[in-house]
Each structure stands twice: as structure tokens, then as C-alpha cells.
Amino acid sequence: MTQSPASPPAVLLIGHGTRRAAGVAEFRALADQLQQALPDRACLAGFLELVEPDLPEALERLRRQGFRRVTALPALLLAAGHVKNDIPAILNAFQAEHPEMSITFGADLGIHPNLLQVARERIESAEAEFGADYDRRDTLLVVIGRGSSDPDANSNISKITRMLWEGMGFGWAETAYTAVAAPLMAEALERTHQLGFQRAIVFPYLLFTGRLVEQVRATVAAHQERHPEAQAVVAPYLNAHPLVVKTFLERLAEAEAGEARMNCQFCPYRTPIVGREDWRGAPQTGHEHDHHDH
């Protein structure tokens, strides 16, 4: 069967992939919610690594089912190397091999009011662990991002921190990263401890569980052991909240209206960015399979 011109494109939800079964299950639960919200559309999940099907295989499945138009949505919070480089290279290569296919690539979830609302709920649920004398003004908020070599992606985490700090009224806030970018979590917790806050909330700005969420919890537990006089609580990560699903639906509509926009103003592949001048005009290549589990 070949897709009729009137029927809507198939939706390919692109996950990163993880070795952790719980993380894969959370991603699939999100994909199921998206499918329920789009009952008249074909929805399929594909992964960058570690989980089947990978992107070329997922695209091939849709092609064999007769789909000629596909809207690919990255289930990634921020545009860094995967969104700006690896995924477009894979999609472009597939389209070049199958010229009858038309693949539209949507934007990352990005900084979105919906996600800030989810973040707020997750942080508020962690606050329940503090006693009756709890006051946000006496509390430090630490927002953890994945960390990238792309300064635009890293600075977006700082923006999220700032909006939560101002919007919720914490005494102080810090941004830290699980890898690649400074400050790393352990160092940030150690340094901010010197500010004298007796209570800290650590919020992982991550979509699903996996190695990184485990790393956040282990780092905070180690910090707590070193400083038993202070209390550090880890808030839940975003996960498949209805507002997350709503944001994907918005990104889908934008992509199909030709409005999927990326922040090209600070894209180091296009513009010389301080410290990343050598990235400008770098060729786009597919994902290097180093099998780091995210």
C-alpha cells in the first residue's frame, strides 16, 4: 500500500536509547500517550543507539508499510550535537537513498512554558520532604543538565534555572552538568555548600531515567554523606507528564506547518562562537557509536 496524498504523515518519535529497561519503558509510555493523542496517525519509535529499532530501521519499516511522508520528532530536551548534526545526517542519508520519501524534522522540546510547569511540579513534590519551617528563600536550587560541548545547549539550562529561581523565589540557584560542561555536579554542590544554605533541592532537567539520573542521585548521596548537617533532596525528573506530551504535539504541528525553528543565532556550526570558532562550517556527520549510555 502507498500512502494516499490526503492521509497525514507518519510520526517517528526519536529517542536517545539507554541500557536501562526502566528508561526504555518510560520512553515507550510517552510514545503510547502520543499515539493515543493522535488516533488517526501512525506513530513509531526509533532510537539513536542501544535500543531497537535504530533510525534507519524505523524509517525502513514505515517505507515498507507504504508511508512516503514522515514527520520525525526528537524526544530530546535541547538542541545540541544530536539535533543539529547526527539525526539530520541520518534522515538526509535515508532520504537520499529513497527519493520517493519526504521526511520533515521537528525541533527539540526546547525551553517551553509547559516544561517549566512540569519542572515546578517536580520541585514542589520534593519540597514536601522538608519540615514545617521550610522556606524557599532559605533554600538553594540546583538544576542539572546533561552537559554538551555546545555552549548554546548549556546556556539553555542556565535560562531554565533562572526562570525557576525567579518564578519560584529560591534564595539562590546554580546550574550544573552531568558531564562535558562545567561546573560538574559534585563540584557545584561543594562550592554552593559554602554559601551556607542548609537545604538544597537538586532538580535533574532530564526526560527519562537512565544512567544520568542514577548519577545525579549517587552524587547527591555522596555530598549528603560529606555534609550531614545540610539536607539535599533530589526532585523527580520530567518524565511523561501530560504537558510533555502536549509540547510534542505542538512541535509536531509546527514541523508540519513549516515552522520548526532552531536557534541559529548561537549555532556554532553557522556562526563563530567564542571558543568554538573551529566548528563553523564543519561537515554534518552521523552519530559516532561510542555506546555511551545516556
Number of C-alpha atoms within 10 A of each C-alpha: 8 10 15 12 9 6 11 16 22 22 23 26 25 22 22 19 24 23 16 15 13 13 20 20 13 17 25 17 14 23 22 16 16 23 17 12 13 13 9 11 15 15 21 21 23 22 22 23 22 18 16 13 18 18 23 15 14 19 26 15 14 19 20 12 12 13 23 21 21 22 21 28 24 26 24 19 22 23 23 20 18 18 21 20 18 17 22 19 18 18 19 15 14 19 15 12 9 13 9 12 16 17 21 20 22 26 25 23 20 19 14 12 13 17 21 19 15 19 23 18 15 19 23 15 12 17 20 10 14 13 8 7 5 13 14 17 12 15 22 25 27 24 26 27 29 22 21 19 13 21 18 20 22 23 14 17 24 19 13 21 24 18 14 20 20 12 11 15 16 18 16 19 21 20 25 26 25 21 15 13 17 15 18 18 26 17 15 17 23 13 13 17 17 8 10 12 17 15 20 26 23 27 25 28 24 20 20 23 23 20 15 20 23 10 13 19 16 13 16 21 15 11 20 16 11 11 14 10 10 15 18 25 20 21 23 22 20 23 20 19 14 13 16 22 20 16 18 21 16 13 23 22 15 15 19 16 9 12 13 16 12 15 11 12 10 15 21 22 21 14 15 15 18 9 9 15 13 12 16 14 12 11 10 15 14 18 15 8 9 7 11 11 14 18
